[in-house]
Amino acid sequence: MNNKLSDLLHELGISKVKLAKFLGVSRQMIYNYLELNDINKWPKDKKVLLLNLLGVKNTDEISKIKINTDYITEVELKLNSLCESKKQNNVRVDNDILSNISPKNQELFISIVDLIKEYLEDEGKDGVNIINYFYHYLQAINNTKELKYILAYVAKETGFEKPMEFVFEEDSQFIFESVMFSAMVLYRSGKASKSKLAESHRRFVNQIEQKMEDKLSRTMELNNIKSQALKELGYSEMTDNNASAILEKMAEIESRKTAFKKIDE
């Protein structure tokens, strides 16, 4: 059935990108849908949208569709109309959030939110874990430049961006992509066995554990400095009104500790 659907979409001139926008999913998700051997296995809301677009009541009628100029025009008008309506509704609902974002970036924002929503709705699979890791990825991305290069590599490797486009620091990005490519070739070759890489992964784990330990130690140190600052200022807790004074006192206490440490050394 989906071969028929793919042929139909091709004859109608409906690209996978346009269909993805219409259904409110990613282009990759469209590929996933089309790989299913039965449209009835699609999410119910996506299947209903598709049937409405094609002007049929059920999946059996898809094979009976006869394509002519009038039908192509009808589907194209319906596609454009519904896509525009969906876009306007999304912008209206998120008006406060989107107020400081350019129209072009608003569309990108809405597409990302729709995709995240789809992943989070699919709790039975990896959706929630993917979004959770993606959230942590965004939290860390400004602290590690290589994370930006990973994004660029993935976008290029999957065909979404041109291979010789460098939007970050070109030389570093070029080197990283080359190393990443070599690593992926090794990984996909099947020669990178778990046993051969056990020592490397052990070092990776040790490094992460050390970072976590350092982070915990720093958090405890800051909590102690905060407690001392509250005590010296005579406050019982931090509030919006005294936060500035407490932060200044914390900086002062930390400076004193650093100075004493240097004297002891």
C-alpha positions in Angstrom: 0.0 0.0 0.0 2.7 2.5 0.9 4.5 1.9 -2.5 1.2 3.1 -4.0 1.1 6.1 -1.7 4.7 7.0 -2.5 4.0 6.9 -6.2 0.8 8.9 -5.6 2.7 11.6 -3.7 5.3 11.7 -6.4 2.7 12.2 -9.2 1.0 14.9 -7.2 4.3 16.7 -6.7 4.1 16.6 -2.9 7.6 16.5 -1.5 8.3 14.7 1.8 9.3 18.1 3.3 5.9 19.6 2.4 4.0 16.5 3.6 6.1 16.6 6.9 5.0 20.3 7.5 1.4 19.4 6.7 1.4 16.5 9.2 3.4 18.4 11.7 6.3 15.9 11.9 9.9 15.7 10.8 11.0 14.6 7.3 12.6 11.6 8.9 9.3 10.6 10.5 7.7 10.7 7.0 10.3 8.2 5.8 9.4 6.1 8.9 5.7 6.2 8.1 6.3 5.3 4.4 8.3 2.3 5.4 5.3 0.8 7.2 3.4 -1.7 5.0 0.0 -0.4 6.1 -1.2 3.2 6.4 -3.5 2.0 9.2 -0.4 1.6 11.3 0.2 5.3 11.2 -0.8 7.4 14.2 -4.5 7.9 13.9 -4.4 11.7 13.7 -1.8 11.6 11.0 -3.7 9.0 9.0 -6.9 11.1 9.2 -5.0 14.2 8.0 -3.6 12.3 5.0 -7.0 10.9 4.0 -8.6 14.3 4.2 -5.8 15.7 2.0 -6.3 13.0 -0.6 -10.1 13.4 -0.4 -10.8 9.7 0.5 -12.7 8.1 3.3 -10.5 5.1 4.0 -7.2 3.6 2.9 -8.8 1.2 0.4 -9.9 4.2 -1.8 -6.3 5.4 -2.2 -5.6 2.7 -4.8 -8.7 3.9 -6.8 -7.6 7.5 -7.1 -7.4 8.8 -10.6 -5.0 11.6 -11.1 -5.8 14.5 -13.4 -5.2 18.2 -13.5 -8.3 19.0 -11.4 -7.4 16.5 -8.7 -3.8 17.8 -8.5 -5.0 21.4 -8.2 -7.6 20.4 -5.6 -5.0 18.7 -3.4 -2.4 21.4 -3.9 -4.9 24.1 -2.8 -6.0 22.0 0.2 -2.4 21.4 1.2 -1.4 25.1 1.0 -4.5 26.2 2.8 -4.3 23.8 5.7 -0.5 24.4 6.1 -1.0 28.2 6.3 -3.9 27.8 8.7 -1.9 25.5 11.0 1.0 28.0 10.9 -1.2 31.0 11.8 -2.9 29.1 14.6 0.4 28.0 16.1 1.7 31.6 15.9 -1.4 32.9 17.6 -1.3 30.4 20.4 2.4 31.0 21.1 2.2 34.8 20.5 3.8 35.7 23.9 6.7 33.2 23.5 7.3 34.2 19.8 7.0 38.0 20.4 10.8 38.6 20.2 11.5 36.0 17.4 11.7 36.9 13.7 9.0 35.4 11.4 11.6 33.1 9.8 12.8 31.8 13.2 9.2 31.5 14.5 8.6 28.9 11.8 11.7 27.0 12.9 10.7 27.2 16.6 7.2 25.9 15.9 8.6 23.0 13.8 10.9 22.1 16.7 8.1 22.2 19.2 5.9 20.1 17.1 8.7 17.5 16.7 9.4 17.5 20.4 5.7 17.1 21.2 5.6 14.0 18.9 8.5 12.4 20.6 7.1 13.1 24.1 3.7 11.6 23.1 5.5 8.4 22.2 6.4 7.4 25.7 6.5 3.6 24.9 9.7 4.0 22.9 12.8 6.1 23.0 11.0 9.5 22.5 11.3 10.7 26.1 14.9 9.6 26.4 15.8 11.3 23.2 14.3 14.7 24.2 15.8 14.4 27.7 19.3 13.9 26.3 18.7 16.6 23.7 17.7 19.0 26.6 21.0 18.2 28.3 22.8 18.6 25.0 21.5 22.2 24.6 22.4 22.9 28.3 26.0 22.0 27.6 26.5 23.2 24.0 27.8 26.6 24.8 30.5 25.2 27.2 31.9 22.7 24.7 32.5 23.9 21.1 32.8 20.3 19.8 29.1 19.8 20.6 28.3 22.3 17.8 30.6 20.4 15.4 28.7 17.2 16.2 25.4 18.9 15.2 27.0 20.1 12.0 28.4 16.6 11.3 25.1 14.9 11.8 23.2 17.5 9.7 25.7 16.9 6.8 25.9 13.1 7.2 22.1 12.9 7.0 21.9 15.1 3.9 20.3 18.1 5.4 23.3 20.4 4.9 26.0 20.8 2.3 29.2 18.9 3.2 31.5 21.9 2.6 29.5 24.4 4.6 31.1 25.6 7.8 29.0 27.8 10.0 31.3 27.6 13.0 35.1 27.9 13.2 36.0 26.4 9.9 39.5 24.8 10.6 38.4 23.2 13.9 35.1 22.1 12.4 36.9 20.6 9.4 39.3 18.6 11.6 36.6 17.4 13.9 34.4 16.2 11.0 37.3 14.3 9.5 38.0 12.6 12.8 34.3 11.9 13.4 34.0 10.4 9.9 37.0 8.1 10.5 35.5 7.0 13.8 32.2 6.3 12.2 33.8 4.3 9.4 35.6 2.2 12.1 32.4 1.8 14.1 30.3 0.7 11.0 33.0 -1.7 9.8 32.3 -4.0 12.7 36.0 -4.1 13.7 35.5 -1.9 16.7 34.5 -4.7 19.2 33.4 -4.1 22.8 36.4 -6.1 24.1 38.9 -4.0 22.1 37.5 -0.8 23.4 36.8 -1.8 27.0 39.9 0.1 28.3 39.0 3.2 26.3 35.5 3.1 27.7 36.9 2.6 31.2 38.9 5.8 30.9 35.8 7.6 29.5 33.8 6.4 32.6 36.5 7.5 35.0 36.7 10.9 33.4 32.9 11.4 33.6 32.9 10.3 37.2 35.7 12.7 38.1 33.8 15.5 36.5 30.7 14.6 38.5 32.7 14.4 41.7 34.2 17.8 41.0 30.8 19.3 40.2 29.4 17.9 43.4 32.3 19.2 45.4 31.9 22.6 43.9 28.2 22.6 44.6 28.8 21.7 48.3 31.4 24.5 48.5 29.0 27.1 47.1 26.3 26.0 49.5 28.7 26.4 52.4 29.7 29.9 51.1 26.1 30.8 50.7 25.3 29.7 54.3 28.3 31.8 55.6 27.1 34.8 53.6 23.6 34.5 55.0 25.0 34.3 58.5 27.3 37.3 58.1 24.5 39.4 56.7 22.0 38.3 59.2 19.6 36.7 56.8 17.8 33.4 57.2 17.2 32.8 53.5 17.8 34.2 50.0 14.9 36.3 48.5 14.5 38.5 45.5 15.1 41.5 47.7 18.4 40.4 49.3 19.8 38.2 46.5 22.1 40.9 45.1 23.7 41.5 48.5 24.1 37.8 49.2 25.8 37.2 45.9 28.2 40.1 46.5 29.0 38.7 50.0 29.5 35.2 48.5 32.0 36.6 46.0 33.8 38.4 48.9 34.0 35.2 51.0 35.3 33.2 48.0 38.0 35.9 47.4 39.0 35.7 51.1 39.3 31.9 50.9 41.4 32.1 47.7 43.7 34.7 49.3 44.2 32.6 52.5 44.8 29.5 50.3 47.6 31.3 48.5 49.2 32.4 51.8 49.1 28.9 53.1 50.8 27.6 50.0 
